[in-house]
Amino acid sequence: MSASSRCDVAVTGLGLVTPAGIGVAASWDTILRAEPTAAADPALAGLPVDFSCRVPGFDADALLGRRTAWRTDRYTHLALVAGREAVADAGLDPASWDGARVGVVIGNALGGTATFERQHCVLRDEGAEMVSPMLIPMMGISMVAGYLAIAVSATGPNLVTVTACASGTTAIGTARELLRSGKCDIVLAGGTEASLTPLIASTFAKMGALSRRGHDPAAASRPFDAGRDGFVLAEGAGVLVLERPADARTRGARVRARITGYGASADAYHATAPDPAGTGVQRAIEMALADAGVQPDEVDHVNAHGTSTPLNDATEATVLRRMFGAGPAVTSVKGVTGHSLGGAGAIEAACTVLSVQHGVVPPTANLDCQDPEIELDVVARAPRAMPIQTAISNSFGFGGQNAVLVVSAA
Amino acid sequence: MNDLLSRVAVLLTTRFGVPKEEFGADVTLADLDLDSLSLVEFGLVAEKEFGVQIGEDEISPKDTVEDLVRLIADKGVAA
């Protein structure tokens, strides 16, 4: 058995709840059309940065029922809807599976910040006696995996991975280990975030991380473009159903693509700035490629972290150019979706799976004038149809946490 | 009692997502998926709605909707 086949896991189900749409079909369609979703956000009105990428028309009461919705934070709502879609997409029925063999690994960066902010206001304005007893079970970062387990009767290993903006990618890499070691037969792996709140938006703005293009929000998220000036804060969730390929074959499941490699590293350089040399990023990519048993010249497509911040995109491009030349077709879906922090890695892994499955790379929205320092083949304006055998999906978090997945054709 | 029962019904269905078809005076709060934490939350909502305080030891998931309505009525809220 080769190293690569020993580590493969099959992606048999996908679920997406993103600013590009509720559901995989709606999200993917918007992403392929490179239609930006950033818009003025009433919840952020009056703040220095008052726009974001919100999931359009998301009604938790209608989608989940008030009984579940009232006692869970929005970051859990998004993941529950994405998780439900992923399980159905995989053709699995929680009523008939052995739940003890089903794990849940969800990435998240910040937890239920909206609940936290609301209850802080209650404490300040109404006093301690009026603070909700539900605050901890709603905001706790671990809770999303617990609630997803309840929703689908998954009693196997259950955890939340926290590596800032790499959280969703770390979750998928961790889930793969649970399948490889035999601790699970099925893992729901993904990421979620819903922190479009005044406090979180204010601090990201103060950090200088956010785009200030408030006069034209739709053009604000522009990865790899010469005029990029920061990321656009987003919400969203993505969930993948992962199984060992032999198990998927046995039950006759459709395999959309395979996760064949995972690499992770730390910059150990600075709390928020990427190491400009990109040493840590390169090590994570090298580790993922070695794990998959593929050479750099075999990589057809890179789904970049591509946040649209000046520093991230320059560093990532430097590393990609150094490792791959101008070979792979590069894209960043954040031009459409914005940056959903702990959700981003899972959403982009799902997009990479769809790219590999359908042989198409979505264009990077708003790439009107590619930064001359970005010496890469970045797909712009229209989707590019091309056969893709091997792709990578990059995620880099504050704290210098880097995580990379290799996605291969089924 | 009927008026107060209706007001409790509205609270439980709109705020706590209890399906109308499951609601009934003789149904236990546990059957309506209201655990002890949910009842503490109900106490906060009830304080604003009825102006009465419900202690954590005064109501349990094993009690019925009717028990809950009687508790509120006993605190002086017109039934």
Contacts between the chains, C-beta under 8 A, distances in Angstrom:
chain1	res1	chain2	res2	distance
A	61	B	17	7.5
A	65	B	17	6.0
A	66	B	13	7.9
A	66	B	14	7.6
A	66	B	16	7.3
A	66	B	17	2.8
A	67	B	16	7.2
A	67	B	17	3.5
A	67	B	18	6.9
A	67	B	19	7.4
A	67	B	33	5.8
A	68	B	17	7.2
A	69	B	17	6.7
A	70	B	15	6.6
A	70	B	16	6.0
A	70	B	17	5.4
A	71	B	38	7.0
A	130	B	44	5.7
A	130	B	47	7.6
A	132	B	41	5.8
A	132	B	44	6.6
A	133	B	37	4.8
A	133	B	40	4.2
A	133	B	41	5.9
A	134	B	37	6.2
A	134	B	38	7.9
A	134	B	41	5.6
A	137	B	37	7.1
